[in-house]
Amino acid sequence: MNGGGKVVCVTGASGYIASWIVKLLLLRGYTVRATVRNPRDTAKTEHLLALEGAKERLKLFKADLLEENSFEQAIKGCDAVFHTASPVKFIVTDPQTELIDPAVKGTINVLNTCKKISSVKRVILTSSTAAVLVRQPPLGPNDVVDETFFSDPSFCMETKLWYPLSKTLAENVAWEFSKENGMDMVVINPGFIIGPLLQPTLNFSVGMIVDIINGRNPFKSIYYRFVDVRDVALAHVKALETPSASGRYIIDGPSMTIYDIKETIRKLFPDLCIADTIEEVEMKEFIYKVCLKKVKSLGVEFTPPESSLRDTIISVKEKCLL
């Protein structure tokens, strides 16, 4: 029990990654204060309250990213804060309201509260490889991506890549804030995440696997990378438990073609009907290498892609989402 007696806060706790972080923290003996938009919305909270250890050591708090001080009650008395709350959308009508404000202002609100509360020793921020990979000239097969790579906000704007823009701006303001205020902050930058769902609804990245099964090609691309949600959640917890952890940690899976993904699913689930229609591939192919040395140094082992795909599909079938 690493977390015996320690109190931590997880923002946006009903989300896909956050739910797994909460599960792991409870299993490791932490007391968890989880923020959600509406604690009375059982569809969003039931799966959290059902976790092992939740009865004894989980408390839900209402908080809103855009409301100043709304995280204060949840964070008061915490040793550490995991800030995962941020919208994930790739199709938006009003990027500022739907993505950028909640991502940027939400991050500032949470960090401001952490600064005020002296018990908070470390903040772990969930960013994304979206804040790493979008740059000019685009990444090529000889590029080895590591933690020094940042997406270029002006290029994100030009190309209307609003989600990468929101993640990049939020991460940039977080680094600025933490440097100005001498805050101990660690950032995790995961790629697209798959693996079993704890929440009852389909999230964006697992929805991509359902799309592929249904014959769609979500990003009209040949190459995809997926990392397992359990590995990502563990990276967050290890970022808290490893005193020397600092800076950013990229966590991403191996590059697979959409054909490999379908072939693997076919092998695992011979009875599953996998549609053949694949839309035209439009994207200029995006192949690059990723250096994972840093995240492995936290003691994170990687789940093989086959296992992640299998567990994802078992989970979406159980939840009748496929």
N, C-alpha and C positions, 0 to 999 in steps of 0.2 A: 504493500500500500504506500505508494509514493506521496500521495496527496493528503494523508491523514491530518485532519485539523486545518488544512489550508482552505481558504475561501476564494473562489474565482468567479468572475462574471463572464458570460458569453452573450454577445449581442446578436440579435437576429436568430435566436436559438432554434426556431422551427424550420430553418432552411436545411438544405441537403447536407452540406459539410458540417454546419454548426450542430445538427442533431447528432452526428457521429462524434464530434468533439465532446458534446455533453455526455454521451454514452461512455466514452473512454474515461473521461474525468471521474464520473461516478464510480466506474469499475475500479479506478485507482484510488478511491477513498476521498476525493475532494468534495467539498460542499460547493454546490453550483448555484449561482444566481443567474437566471436566464431571462433576457429581455425579449418580449414579443410585442407586436403592435396591439394585440387584444387578448389578454390572458383568458377571457371568457369564451373565445372561439375554439370550441373543443376540436374541431377539424384540424386546427393548427397545433394544438397542445397535447392532445390525447396520447400521441406516440411518445412524447417526452415524459409524461407522467407515468407511463407504463414501463419505463426503463428500470433496470435493476438498481436499487439504491435511491430511486427518485423520491419515494415516500419519506425517507429519512433526511435526504441531503439535497433536494432540489427545490428551489423556490422560483416562481415566475413573477416577473415584474413587467408593467406596461411601460413602453418607451417608444418614442417616435424620433426618427433620424433628424427631422427638420425642426424639432422643438428643443430649444436651448434648455439645458439643465434637466431634461427628462430622464437622463441616465443616472442622475445623482443617487437616487435611492438604491438602485441596484448595485452601484459600484462602491458605495460607502462600506468601508471595512474589508474590502477585497485585497488580496495579495497580488493578484494579476488580473488582466482583462484581455479577453480574446474578442477583437472587433471583426466580426464576419459580416455584419449586416450591410448589404449593398445590393441594389437591384441588378439582375442579370437579364438583359433583353438585347436582342440584336435588331429587332424591327421596332422602331419608335416613331411617333408622329411629332412629339415635342421633346427632343433629346435633353434640353436644359432641365425641364421639370421632371421628366421620367427617369433620367439617369444621372445627369451631372450634379444637380443640386443634392439629391439624397447621398450620392457617393462622397462628394467633397464636403458639403456642410455637415453631413452626418459624422464624417471622420473627425472634423474639427471639434464638433460638439462633444464627441466621446473623449478625444484627447484632452480637451479643456477640462473636462470633469476629472480625468485621471490625474491631471497636473494639480488640481485642487486637493485631491484626496491623498494624504501622505502615506497611507498604508499600501498603495499600489506601487509595486517594485518593478514590474515589467508589463509591457503591452505587446501582444502578438496580433499583428494586423494581417488579415487575409487579402492579398492582392491577387494578381493573375499573371499568366504569361502574356495576356493581352497588354500588360504594361511593360513588356520586354521586347516583343517581336516585331512591332509595327514601325519600320524605319525605311529610310531611303538612303542608298539603293536597297532594294529588298534583299533579304537573306538568301544566300545561295548554298549549294551543296558543300562548299569548303568552309562555311562559317561554323564556328563552334560557339554556341550561345552560352554565356555564363551570367553570373549575377551583376556584371558591370554593364550589361546591355539594358537600355531604356527605350521604350517607344517614344516617337517624336510627336508631341501634341499637335504641332501645326500640320504635320502630314496626316495625322488622324482626322483633323478638321477638314482639310482639303478633300480627303477621300471619303468623308462622311462616315468614318468608322467610330460611331458614337460610344459603343461599349468600351473599346480600348481607350478612347479618349477619357471616359469617366474614371476608369481604373488608373490610368497614368496620372491624371490630375490629382486624384485622391491620394495616390502614393507619394507624389511630389510634395503636396502640402504636408503630408504626415512626416516626411523626412525633414522638411524645413522646421516644422513645429518641434520635432523631437530634438533636433540639434540646438535650436534656440533655447529650449527649456531643459536641456540635459536629461532627456527622458530615455530610459532603457527600452528600446523598441526593436522587435524582430519582425521581419516581414516574410510571409510565405507566398510564393508565386506559382500556383498550380496551373497546369494546362486544363483541357477538357476532362471532366471527372465522371467516371462510371463506377458501377458496383451497386450493391444492394441498397434499396431505399428504406429509410426508417419512416419518413413522412408518407402520408397516404396519396399524395399527388405526384404527377410527373414533373420533374424539374427540367431545365433547358437541356443540359448535357446528356442526361439519360434519354430524354426525348429524341436526341439524335440517333441513338441506337434503334429506337422504335421506328423512326423515319426510314432508316436503312433497311430494316426488315420489311417495311411497307413499300420498298422500291423507290424511295426518294433519296436524294443526295444533298444533305442539308446545306453544305457550303459549296456545292458544285465542284468538288475537289476530288483528286484521286487519293491524296495522302491525308491520313488522320492520325492524331496521337491521343491516347486516352490513358489516364492514370487512375489508380483505384482509390475510391473515397476513404477506405480504411487506412491506406498509406498516408493520404493527405492529412487525415485527422491526427494520426500518430505524429506526423511531422510537426503539427501545431503543438501537441502536448510535449513532445521532446524539446521544442524550442523554449518552452517554459522550464522544463526540468533540467536542461543543460546550462549550467551557470555561464559557460563561455560562449553560448550561442549569441551571434550578433549579425546585424546587416540583413541581407536578403537570402532566401533559399528557394531556388527553382526546383519544382518537382513535376516531372512530366514522364509520360510513357514513351515506348519505342514507336517509330513511324511505321504505320501499316497502311496498305492500300485498301480502298473500299472493297476491292475484290477479296482480299485476304480476310477482311472482317466478315463478309458474307459466307465465305468458305468455312471459316472457323465456326460460325453459328450453325451452318448446315450440318457440320460434323457433330457438333454438340447436341443439336436438336433436330434429328432427321425428320421428325413429324411436323416441324414448324414450317408453315407455308411462307417462303421468302420470295417476295415479288422480284421479278427480273428487270422491270423497267428501270433503267438508270438514266437520269437526266444527263444532258450534255455536260461534259466537264468544261467549265468556263475559265476556272482560275488558272493563272500561270502557276505552274507547280511550285509548291512551297516546301523544298526539302532543305534541311539544315541539321546539324548535329547539336546535341544539348549535353553540356557537362553537368553531371549529377553528383560530382564528388562531394560537394559541400553538404547536400542534404543527406547523403549516405553517411557522412561523418557524425550525424546526429543519431545514427543507429537505426535508420529506417531501411527495412528490407522491402524490395518491390514485389508485389503480387504479380504473377505471370498474367499477360493479357488474356489468355484463354480462360483462366479462373475468374478474372474480372467480368468477362463477357458472360460466362456461364451464370455467375451469381446475379448479374444484372437482370438477365432474362428470367431466371427463376423468380426473382423478386417482382418484376413487373407483371409476370403471369399471376403470381399469388395475389397481387393487389388489383388484378383484373384491368390492367392498364395497357394490355396488348391485345 
